[in-house]
Amino acid sequence: MPVPKRRTGKAKKNMRRSHHALTPMGLSENQDTGERTPQHRVCLKTGYYKGRQVIPVKD
């Protein structure tokens, strides 16, 4: 089984990991309430998703 001849340096290791950063979650404006909510998620205030009610909401 092959073994690395030299240790990987800090700079090379960090260059390889440069694409591992997290990206911020995409937020879109809710058409009913006007709040910024995560995309492709049910609005918990109204219970709507894509213009139709998916979950019942308690008042």
ROTIKOL-658680 format. One record per residue (C-alpha): residue number from 1; residue in one letter; z, y, x. Coordinates in nm, 3 decimals. Example, Ala and Ser with C-alpha at 12.3 -4.5 7.8 and 13.67 -1.06 7.14 Angstrom:
BEGIN
nr: 1; rest: a; c3: 0.780; c2: -0.450; c1: 1.230
nr: 2; rest: s; c3: 0.714; c2: -0.106; c1: 1.367
//
This chain:
BEGIN
nr: 1; rest: m; c3: 0.000; c2: 0.000; c1: 0.000
nr: 2; rest: p; c3: -0.096; c2: 0.337; c1: 0.151
nr: 3; rest: v; c3: 0.175; c2: 0.579; c1: 0.252
nr: 4; rest: p; c3: 0.125; c2: 0.953; c1: 0.316
nr: 5; rest: k; c3: 0.111; c2: 1.032; c1: 0.687
nr: 6; rest: r; c3: 0.266; c2: 1.379; c1: 0.651
nr: 7; rest: r; c3: 0.508; c2: 1.535; c1: 0.408
nr: 8; rest: t; c3: 0.352; c2: 1.764; c1: 0.146
nr: 9; rest: g; c3: 0.459; c2: 2.122; c1: 0.219
nr: 10; rest: k; c3: 0.620; c2: 2.361; c1: -0.031
nr: 11; rest: a; c3: 0.311; c2: 2.581; c1: -0.055
nr: 12; rest: k; c3: 0.076; c2: 2.290; c1: -0.126
nr: 13; rest: k; c3: 0.319; c2: 2.142; c1: -0.378
nr: 14; rest: n; c3: 0.351; c2: 2.476; c1: -0.562
nr: 15; rest: m; c3: -0.027; c2: 2.525; c1: -0.564
nr: 16; rest: r; c3: -0.067; c2: 2.188; c1: -0.730
nr: 17; rest: r; c3: 0.194; c2: 2.278; c1: -0.991
nr: 18; rest: s; c3: 0.040; c2: 2.617; c1: -1.071
nr: 19; rest: h; c3: -0.108; c2: 2.480; c1: -1.396
nr: 20; rest: h; c3: 0.219; c2: 2.335; c1: -1.523
nr: 21; rest: a; c3: 0.344; c2: 2.661; c1: -1.677
nr: 22; rest: l; c3: 0.409; c2: 2.671; c1: -2.051
nr: 23; rest: t; c3: 0.195; c2: 2.895; c1: -2.269
nr: 24; rest: p; c3: 0.348; c2: 3.105; c1: -2.548
nr: 25; rest: m; c3: 0.321; c2: 2.970; c1: -2.900
nr: 26; rest: g; c3: 0.039; c2: 3.119; c1: -3.108
nr: 27; rest: l; c3: 0.167; c2: 3.332; c1: -3.394
nr: 28; rest: s; c3: -0.036; c2: 3.447; c1: -3.691
nr: 29; rest: e; c3: 0.044; c2: 3.686; c1: -3.972
nr: 30; rest: n; c3: 0.139; c2: 3.518; c1: -4.298
nr: 31; rest: q; c3: -0.084; c2: 3.645; c1: -4.581
nr: 32; rest: d; c3: 0.189; c2: 3.619; c1: -4.846
nr: 33; rest: t; c3: 0.490; c2: 3.769; c1: -4.670
nr: 34; rest: g; c3: 0.329; c2: 3.954; c1: -4.378
nr: 35; rest: e; c3: 0.563; c2: 3.788; c1: -4.124
nr: 36; rest: r; c3: 0.449; c2: 3.642; c1: -3.794
nr: 37; rest: t; c3: 0.476; c2: 3.262; c1: -3.817
nr: 38; rest: p; c3: 0.362; c2: 2.974; c1: -3.595
nr: 39; rest: q; c3: 0.008; c2: 2.856; c1: -3.663
nr: 40; rest: h; c3: -0.049; c2: 2.533; c1: -3.858
nr: 41; rest: r; c3: 0.306; c2: 2.530; c1: -3.994
nr: 42; rest: v; c3: 0.440; c2: 2.557; c1: -4.348
nr: 43; rest: c; c3: 0.602; c2: 2.892; c1: -4.429
nr: 44; rest: l; c3: 0.966; c2: 2.810; c1: -4.496
nr: 45; rest: k; c3: 1.022; c2: 3.121; c1: -4.711
nr: 46; rest: t; c3: 0.741; c2: 3.054; c1: -4.959
nr: 47; rest: g; c3: 0.662; c2: 2.685; c1: -4.898
nr: 48; rest: y; c3: 0.288; c2: 2.759; c1: -4.877
nr: 49; rest: y; c3: 0.034; c2: 2.619; c1: -4.633
nr: 50; rest: k; c3: -0.337; c2: 2.708; c1: -4.646
nr: 51; rest: g; c3: -0.300; c2: 2.883; c1: -4.981
nr: 52; rest: r; c3: -0.125; c2: 2.605; c1: -5.172
nr: 53; rest: q; c3: 0.240; c2: 2.525; c1: -5.221
nr: 54; rest: v; c3: 0.340; c2: 2.220; c1: -5.019
nr: 55; rest: i; c3: 0.720; c2: 2.216; c1: -5.039
nr: 56; rest: p; c3: 0.944; c2: 2.346; c1: -5.319
nr: 57; rest: v; c3: 1.159; c2: 2.644; c1: -5.223
nr: 58; rest: k; c3: 1.515; c2: 2.697; c1: -5.340
nr: 59; rest: d; c3: 1.591; c2: 3.047; c1: -5.467
//
